[in-house]
């Protein structure tokens, strides 16, 4: 992998991690187009880059959540957890992110080998699920606009979005697409659905990063510059993708991503099938 290839893959990772078009599918596609094979170590740095992007973008919300969560632990010791939980929306949000992360953790542990096999399979697998992503996103936007936000979200909505994130472990199903679609389906405000989706990505991305830490040494030794520049590219493009998505979901339709997912899914699927025969 050379420097240009590393930067391109980093940009693709940063954009597609937060745009509803599936980062897993696009990384498979772009690696095939460039004729390179990304190492698990490089993927580790890409995850770290997108993690830094979302942490920095939502730094004030995350600070409030961490502070409120710590205070809620004190509420437990004082026997006033319920009162504090009801008074502070950031206490609720912190606990709901934890609850919503449980499904993807369970799925990741129980079905890791099966998912790895899908990622190693033919291109028609992520292409098919990319088409599914577009369909889910398109249908969810036809739901009645809701008004659930920081103040009135419950564990039911949080868990439903967590289930959407768990489904996105499949290659081609967009994590942001499935979680935003899940939120819109059950009545979340559009902007809050996107924000909760991005904040919910933090434990998932961090978990993937931690699991891959053992491979960082080999990446640094083998391809330091392409990996480092890809990492920087993932941070910048990830930050810009979050900013763009939040503006887009407030002011415009996300249908463009549905059309994109359908088009790319069909093209890659047909090309993959034609290659087989």
N, C-alpha and C positions, 0 to 999 in steps of 0.2 A: 504494500500500500504506500503510495507516495503522498506528498503534502496536499496536493490539490484534491485527491480522492478523500483524504481524511477530513478536509474542510467541507467538502460537499456532503459527506455522510453526516457530519456534525450538524450542518444546517438542516438537513432532512429530518434528523432526529429531533432537533429543537422545535421545528415547525409542527411536525406531525404528532408530537407528544401531546400538544395542547389544542391543535386544530382537530376537528372530528373526522379524521381521515385514516386513522390507524397507523401508528408509528411502526408496529411490528411488520405489517404488510409492506410499507414503503422502504423499510430497511432491507427486506428481502429483495424487493424489486430493484432498488438502486445498486445493491451489491452485485446482482446479476447483470445489470446494464454496464457497470464499471468493470466487471470481471474480477472482482476482489472478494475475499472471504474475510469478514470482520471477526476478530478474535473475541473471546468472552471478556478479555481484559479491556479491549477498546470499548466494548459495550458498557463496562463498568464506569469508565470515564464519561461516556455519553449520558448515563443515568445521573452521575454526579453533576454534570453540567445542567441538565434540566431541573434537577433538585435545587441547585443554587438559584436558578432563574425564578422558580415559583416561590422559594423562601424569600427572596429579595422583593419580589413584586408584592407579596402579601405580608411583609415584615411587621406592619403595625397590627394587623388582625392576628397574626400568629403570636406576637408578644402578648396581646390582650388575652388570647386563648390560654397560653401557657401560664400566665399570671393567675387567671381565673380558675384554671384547673388546679393549680397548687392551693389556692384559697379554698377550693371545694374539698380538698383532702382535710384541711383544717375543720371545715364544716362537719365532716363525718365524725371527727374526734369530739366535736362539741355537740353532736346530736342534732344539728340543724341543716343537714344536707338538703332536705326537701325545700326548705325555705330559701336557702341560697341558690339552689338550682332554679327556682321559679323567679328569683329576682334578677339574676344576671344572665343575659342571653349568651355571653361568651363562655360561661360555665356550661350551659347546655350545648353549645356548639362544640366545645372541646370533647365532651363525653359522647356526643353523637358521631363525631369523626372516629372515635375509638370503636364505637359500636358498628359503624358502617364499614370499618376496615376488617372486621372479623371474617366475613364471607370470603374475601379474596385470599386471606391467610389460610383458611381451611382448604379452599380449592387448590391453592398453590402447593400445599403440603401433600394432599391426597392424590392429586393428578399431575404432579410434576413430570413424571416420565411420559405420560400420554401426551401432554402438551409439547414437550420437547420433540416427540416423534412427529407431531403435526408441523412444527417449525422446520423440521428436517425434510419434510415431504415436498411434493411437487408444488409449483406456483399456483395451480388451480385452487388449492386449499385457501390460502389467504385472499386470492382473487374472489372466491365465492363469498367469503365472510365480509369482504369489503363491500360487495353488493348488498349484503344484509345490513351492514352499517348504514348505507345510504337510505335504505327503505325504512329502517327504524327511525332515523333522524327526520325523514320526510313526514312520516305519519305522526310523530310526536308533536310536530309544530302545528298540526291541525286540531290539537286539543284546545279546549277553552283555556285562555290565559288565567293563571292562578295568582294568588297574592300571599303565598306562604314565603316567609323570609326569616331573618335572624330571630325575630320576636316570637314567631309562632310555629316554627318547625318542631316536629315531634320525632320520637324514635322510630315511628312507622315510616315516615318519609326518608329518614336517614338510612334505615336498614334497606329500604327498597333501592335507593341509589347505590348502596353497598353491594347489593345483589347484581345490579347492572355492571358495576366495576368487576365483580368476580367473573361474569360472563366474558368480559373483555380480555381474559387471559388467553382466549382463542386467537390465533394469528389472523388478522384481518378485521376483527371486531375492535372498533376504536374505543379506548377507555373513556376519553372525554365525550365521545359521541353517545355511548350507551348510558353513561351517568347523567348527562344533560337531558337525554331523551327520557330517561326514567323520571327525572325531576319534573320535567314539563308534563309528563303523563299524569302524575299524581298532584299537580296543582302548584308547583313552586313558581314563584316569580322568575321571569326569564334571567334577569341579571343574577339573582341569588342562586339559581340552578347552576349557572356557569361558575360562580365564585365557589360554591360548595364543591363542585366537581374538581376544580383546580386544587383547593385545599385538601380534599380527600385524596388527591394523587400523592401527597407528600409522604404518608406512611408507606404506600405501595412502592414508590420510587426508592425511598430510603431502604426498604426491605430488600429490593432487588440489588441495590448497591452493596449492602452489607454482605449478602450471599456471594457476591462476586469479588470481594476484596482480596481474596487469596491470589487472584490472577494479576493484580496491579504490577507486581514486580516484573513479570515476564513482558508486560506491555512497555514498561519504561526501558527495559534493556533492548527490546527489539525495534520499536518504532516510536521513539520518544517524540519527535517533532510532529509527525502526522497525528498522533494521539493527542498531544497537547493542543494543537491548533483545532482539531476536531472538537475537543472539550470546550474551548473558548467559543467556537462557532455555535455549539449547542446552547451555551448560556445566552448569547446575544439573540439568536433566533427564537429560543424558547420564551424569553422575556417579551419580544416583539409579538410573538404569536398570542400570548395571554392578553396583551394590551389590545390587539386587533380583535380577538374573539369577544372580549367584553364590550367593545364599542359596537361590533357587528350585531351581537345578540340583542342589544338595547334598541338599535335604530333600524335594523334591516332583517331580512329573512336569512336563515341558514340553508335555504334550498340549494344554493350554489354548491355546497359541500355534498349534498345528496346527489346532484347531477354528476359531480366530479367522481364520487365513489362508484356510481353506476357505470360511468364511462370507462374508468380505469379498470374496474373489476371485470367488465365484459371483455375489454381488449386483452387483458392479461390472461383471463380464463380461456378465451378462444385461442390465443396464441399458444398457451400451454397444452391445450388439448390437441391442437394441430401438430405440435412438436412431438407429442406422444405417438401419433399415428403417422 
